[in-house]
Amino acid sequence: MTVTFTTHPSTADLLLYADPGRAAEKLSQAMDARRVLDEIRQQVQTPPGDLARKAAEAGVELLQGIDVGMVLLNGWSKYRNLRAAARRTLDEPGTGQMVPIAEHQVVSHHEPYVEVQINGQPMGRVTFGVDLILHVTMLQASVRAGRLMRLTGGDCTASIVCKIQGVEVAKQDFVMVTLPINRDFGEGYPLLREARTAS
């Protein structure tokens, strides 16, 4: 069973753009304004705006694939105190632990790209860079059988920067992120490899 950890906003595109329906348009405008695709446009000889529009649509799809909840869970799975509690609860079946998680940041860097093709032939890449910083205040985590079972309390804010071809095209700071706290995560999120098969 896959644990869902749904935050709000839930994905990188929603952190960057209040109106997700206009995300591709805004991204395309930013690319045109900063002329980030001029070199590739000369190679492929596309009409003005066409390459930026298509790259922006693909870029929004890439941003939609960056799940804020999974970024947090992956970051917490590396947190030493949580891993130690997970180990203890695996070694002592039937026990649980409450772990305070101090104020911290989860930093995530992504470098997806879109390949530009003409008649099936690759002509170049449009590279994206997404830096996501999630600032989390005091949480309490419940751990059982090596798994994160529940979070209590805490707040989260996000900062995100999107670059295309190394040029910043979108940025947001201090976006409030609602965490799924004070509810059970079903079977829980495994904090150790061994916990993936533990019952």
C-alpha positions as a Markdown table, in Angstrom:
| # | Residue | x | y | z |
|---|---|---|---|---|
| 1 | Met | 0.0 | 0.0 | 0.0 |
| 2 | Thr | 1.3 | 3.5 | -0.9 |
| 3 | Val | 1.0 | 6.1 | 1.7 |
| 4 | Thr | -0.4 | 9.4 | 0.5 |
| 5 | Phe | 0.9 | 12.6 | 2.2 |
| 6 | Thr | -1.2 | 15.3 | 0.5 |
| 7 | Thr | -0.1 | 18.8 | 1.3 |
| 8 | His | -1.8 | 22.0 | 0.0 |
| 9 | Pro | -0.4 | 23.2 | -2.3 |
| 10 | Ser | 0.5 | 19.7 | -3.4 |
| 11 | Thr | 2.9 | 20.2 | -6.3 |
| 12 | Ala | 5.6 | 22.6 | -7.5 |
| 13 | Asp | 3.5 | 24.3 | -10.2 |
| 14 | Leu | 0.9 | 25.2 | -7.5 |
| 15 | Leu | 3.6 | 26.7 | -5.3 |
| 16 | Leu | 4.7 | 28.9 | -8.2 |
| 17 | Tyr | 1.4 | 29.9 | -9.8 |
| 18 | Ala | -1.9 | 30.8 | -8.1 |
| 19 | Asp | -3.8 | 30.1 | -11.3 |
| 20 | Pro | -2.6 | 26.7 | -12.5 |
| 21 | Gly | -4.6 | 27.1 | -15.7 |
| 22 | Arg | -2.3 | 30.0 | -16.7 |
| 23 | Ala | 0.9 | 28.4 | -15.6 |
| 24 | Ala | 2.1 | 27.5 | -19.1 |
| 25 | Glu | 1.2 | 31.0 | -20.4 |
| 26 | Lys | 3.1 | 32.7 | -17.6 |
| 27 | Leu | 6.1 | 30.4 | -18.0 |
| 28 | Ser | 6.1 | 31.0 | -21.8 |
| 29 | Gln | 6.0 | 34.8 | -21.3 |
| 30 | Ala | 8.9 | 34.6 | -18.8 |
| 31 | Met | 11.0 | 32.6 | -21.3 |
| 32 | Asp | 10.3 | 35.0 | -24.1 |
| 33 | Ala | 11.0 | 38.1 | -21.9 |
| 34 | Arg | 14.4 | 36.7 | -20.8 |
| 35 | Arg | 15.2 | 35.3 | -24.3 |
| 36 | Val | 16.3 | 32.0 | -22.7 |
| 37 | Leu | 15.5 | 29.9 | -25.8 |
| 38 | Asp | 17.1 | 32.1 | -28.5 |
| 39 | Glu | 20.1 | 29.7 | -29.1 |
| 40 | Ile | 17.9 | 26.7 | -29.5 |
| 41 | Arg | 15.3 | 28.6 | -31.6 |
| 42 | Gln | 18.0 | 29.5 | -34.1 |
| 43 | Gln | 19.0 | 25.9 | -34.4 |
| 44 | Val | 15.5 | 24.5 | -35.0 |
| 45 | Gln | 14.1 | 27.6 | -36.8 |
| 46 | Thr | 10.7 | 27.6 | -35.2 |
| 47 | Pro | 8.2 | 30.4 | -35.5 |
| 48 | Pro | 8.5 | 33.1 | -32.7 |
| 49 | Gly | 6.7 | 31.9 | -29.5 |
| 50 | Asp | 6.1 | 28.4 | -30.7 |
| 51 | Leu | 9.1 | 26.8 | -29.0 |
| 52 | Ala | 8.5 | 28.8 | -25.8 |
| 53 | Arg | 4.8 | 27.7 | -25.7 |
| 54 | Lys | 5.7 | 24.0 | -26.2 |
| 55 | Ala | 8.6 | 24.1 | -23.7 |
| 56 | Ala | 6.4 | 25.9 | -21.2 |
| 57 | Glu | 3.7 | 23.2 | -21.5 |
| 58 | Ala | 6.3 | 20.5 | -21.0 |
| 59 | Gly | 7.8 | 22.5 | -18.1 |
| 60 | Val | 4.5 | 22.7 | -16.3 |
| 61 | Glu | 4.1 | 18.9 | -16.6 |
| 62 | Leu | 7.5 | 18.5 | -15.1 |
| 63 | Leu | 6.6 | 20.9 | -12.2 |
| 64 | Gln | 3.4 | 19.0 | -11.7 |
| 65 | Gly | 5.5 | 15.9 | -11.1 |
| 66 | Ile | 7.3 | 17.4 | -8.1 |
| 67 | Asp | 5.1 | 16.3 | -5.2 |
| 68 | Val | 5.6 | 18.5 | -2.1 |
| 69 | Gly | 4.4 | 15.7 | 0.3 |
| 70 | Met | 6.9 | 13.2 | -1.1 |
| 71 | Val | 9.7 | 15.8 | -0.9 |
| 72 | Leu | 9.0 | 16.1 | 2.8 |
| 73 | Leu | 8.7 | 12.4 | 3.4 |
| 74 | Asn | 11.9 | 11.7 | 1.6 |
| 75 | Gly | 13.7 | 14.4 | 3.6 |
| 76 | Trp | 12.3 | 13.1 | 6.9 |
| 77 | Ser | 13.4 | 9.6 | 6.0 |
| 78 | Lys | 17.0 | 10.9 | 6.3 |
| 79 | Tyr | 16.4 | 12.6 | 9.6 |
| 80 | Arg | 18.7 | 10.9 | 12.2 |
| 81 | Asn | 16.3 | 11.0 | 15.2 |
| 82 | Leu | 13.4 | 9.5 | 13.1 |
| 83 | Arg | 15.6 | 6.8 | 11.7 |
| 84 | Ala | 16.9 | 5.9 | 15.2 |
| 85 | Ala | 13.3 | 5.7 | 16.5 |
| 86 | Ala | 12.4 | 3.6 | 13.5 |
| 87 | Arg | 15.3 | 1.2 | 14.3 |
| 88 | Arg | 14.2 | 0.9 | 18.0 |
| 89 | Thr | 10.6 | 0.2 | 17.1 |
| 90 | Leu | 11.7 | -2.5 | 14.6 |
| 91 | Asp | 14.0 | -4.1 | 17.1 |
| 92 | Glu | 11.2 | -4.0 | 19.8 |
| 93 | Pro | 8.0 | -5.1 | 18.0 |
| 94 | Gly | 4.8 | -3.6 | 19.4 |
| 95 | Thr | 6.5 | -0.5 | 20.7 |
| 96 | Gly | 6.0 | 3.1 | 19.5 |
| 97 | Gln | 7.9 | 6.3 | 20.0 |
| 98 | Met | 7.1 | 10.0 | 19.8 |
| 99 | Val | 9.9 | 12.0 | 18.2 |
| 100 | Pro | 10.1 | 15.8 | 18.4 |
| 101 | Ile | 11.3 | 17.2 | 15.1 |
| 102 | Ala | 13.0 | 20.6 | 15.7 |
| 103 | Glu | 12.6 | 23.5 | 13.3 |
| 104 | His | 14.4 | 22.5 | 10.1 |
| 105 | Gln | 14.5 | 22.8 | 6.4 |
| 106 | Val | 14.0 | 20.2 | 3.7 |
| 107 | Val | 15.9 | 21.2 | 0.6 |
| 108 | Ser | 15.2 | 19.6 | -2.8 |
| 109 | His | 16.9 | 20.3 | -6.1 |
| 110 | His | 15.5 | 19.0 | -9.4 |
| 111 | Glu | 17.0 | 19.2 | -12.9 |
| 112 | Pro | 14.5 | 17.8 | -15.4 |
| 113 | Tyr | 14.8 | 18.6 | -19.1 |
| 114 | Val | 12.8 | 18.5 | -22.3 |
| 115 | Glu | 14.4 | 17.2 | -25.5 |
| 116 | Val | 13.6 | 19.3 | -28.6 |
| 117 | Gln | 13.1 | 17.1 | -31.7 |
| 118 | Ile | 12.4 | 17.9 | -35.4 |
| 119 | Asn | 11.1 | 15.0 | -37.4 |
| 120 | Gly | 12.2 | 12.6 | -34.7 |
| 121 | Gln | 15.8 | 14.0 | -34.7 |
| 122 | Pro | 17.1 | 15.5 | -31.4 |
| 123 | Met | 18.0 | 19.1 | -31.9 |
| 124 | Gly | 18.8 | 20.2 | -28.3 |
| 125 | Arg | 17.5 | 20.2 | -24.7 |
| 126 | Val | 15.6 | 22.8 | -22.7 |
| 127 | Thr | 16.9 | 22.3 | -19.2 |
| 128 | Phe | 15.0 | 23.2 | -16.0 |
| 129 | Gly | 16.3 | 23.8 | -12.5 |
| 130 | Val | 13.9 | 23.7 | -9.6 |
| 131 | Asp | 15.0 | 24.5 | -6.1 |
| 132 | Leu | 12.5 | 23.9 | -3.4 |
| 133 | Ile | 13.1 | 24.8 | 0.3 |
| 134 | Leu | 10.5 | 23.7 | 2.8 |
| 135 | His | 10.8 | 25.4 | 6.2 |
| 136 | Val | 9.1 | 23.4 | 8.9 |
| 137 | Thr | 8.5 | 24.4 | 12.5 |
| 138 | Met | 8.2 | 22.1 | 15.5 |
| 139 | Leu | 6.4 | 18.8 | 14.8 |
| 140 | Gln | 5.8 | 15.7 | 16.9 |
| 141 | Ala | 6.2 | 12.4 | 14.9 |
| 142 | Ser | 4.7 | 9.1 | 15.9 |
| 143 | Val | 6.8 | 6.1 | 14.8 |
| 144 | Arg | 5.8 | 2.4 | 15.0 |
| 145 | Ala | 7.3 | -0.7 | 13.4 |
| 146 | Gly | 9.9 | 1.5 | 11.6 |
| 147 | Arg | 7.2 | 3.7 | 10.0 |
| 148 | Leu | 6.1 | 7.3 | 10.4 |
| 149 | Met | 2.5 | 6.9 | 11.5 |
| 150 | Arg | 1.3 | 10.4 | 12.4 |
| 151 | Leu | 2.4 | 14.0 | 12.7 |
| 152 | Thr | 1.1 | 16.5 | 15.3 |
| 153 | Gly | 1.4 | 20.3 | 15.3 |
| 154 | Gly | 3.8 | 22.3 | 13.2 |
| 155 | Asp | 3.8 | 24.8 | 10.3 |
| 156 | Cys | 5.5 | 24.7 | 6.9 |
| 157 | Thr | 6.4 | 27.5 | 4.4 |
| 158 | Ala | 7.9 | 27.0 | 1.0 |
| 159 | Ser | 10.3 | 28.9 | -1.2 |
| 160 | Ile | 10.7 | 27.8 | -4.8 |
| 161 | Val | 12.8 | 29.0 | -7.7 |
| 162 | Cys | 12.5 | 27.8 | -11.3 |
| 163 | Lys | 15.2 | 28.3 | -13.9 |
| 164 | Ile | 15.3 | 27.5 | -17.6 |
| 165 | Gln | 18.7 | 27.2 | -19.3 |
| 166 | Gly | 20.1 | 28.6 | -16.1 |
| 167 | Val | 18.0 | 31.7 | -16.1 |
| 168 | Glu | 15.5 | 32.4 | -13.3 |
| 169 | Val | 12.0 | 32.6 | -14.8 |
| 170 | Ala | 9.8 | 32.2 | -11.7 |
| 171 | Lys | 10.1 | 32.5 | -8.0 |
| 172 | Gln | 7.9 | 32.5 | -4.9 |
| 173 | Asp | 8.9 | 32.9 | -1.2 |
| 174 | Phe | 7.0 | 32.1 | 2.0 |
| 175 | Val | 4.2 | 30.2 | 0.5 |
| 176 | Met | 2.1 | 28.6 | 3.3 |
| 177 | Val | 1.9 | 24.8 | 3.0 |
| 178 | Thr | -0.8 | 23.0 | 4.9 |
| 179 | Leu | 0.4 | 19.6 | 6.2 |
| 180 | Pro | -1.8 | 16.6 | 6.8 |
| 181 | Ile | -1.3 | 16.7 | 10.6 |
| 182 | Asn | -3.3 | 15.1 | 13.5 |
| 183 | Arg | -4.4 | 12.2 | 11.4 |
| 184 | Asp | -3.1 | 8.7 | 11.0 |
| 185 | Phe | -1.2 | 7.7 | 7.8 |
| 186 | Gly | -2.8 | 4.2 | 7.6 |
| 187 | Glu | 0.0 | 1.7 | 7.4 |
| 188 | Gly | 2.6 | 4.5 | 7.7 |
| 189 | Tyr | 5.6 | 5.6 | 5.7 |
| 190 | Pro | 8.6 | 3.3 | 6.0 |
| 191 | Leu | 11.6 | 5.2 | 7.4 |
| 192 | Leu | 14.0 | 2.2 | 6.9 |
| 193 | Arg | 14.3 | -0.2 | 4.0 |
| 194 | Glu | 13.5 | -3.1 | 6.4 |
| 195 | Ala | 10.2 | -1.4 | 7.4 |
| 196 | Arg | 8.9 | -1.7 | 3.9 |
| 197 | Thr | 8.2 | -5.3 | 4.4 |
| 198 | Ala | 7.5 | -5.2 | 8.2 |
| 199 | Ser | 3.9 | -5.7 | 9.2 |
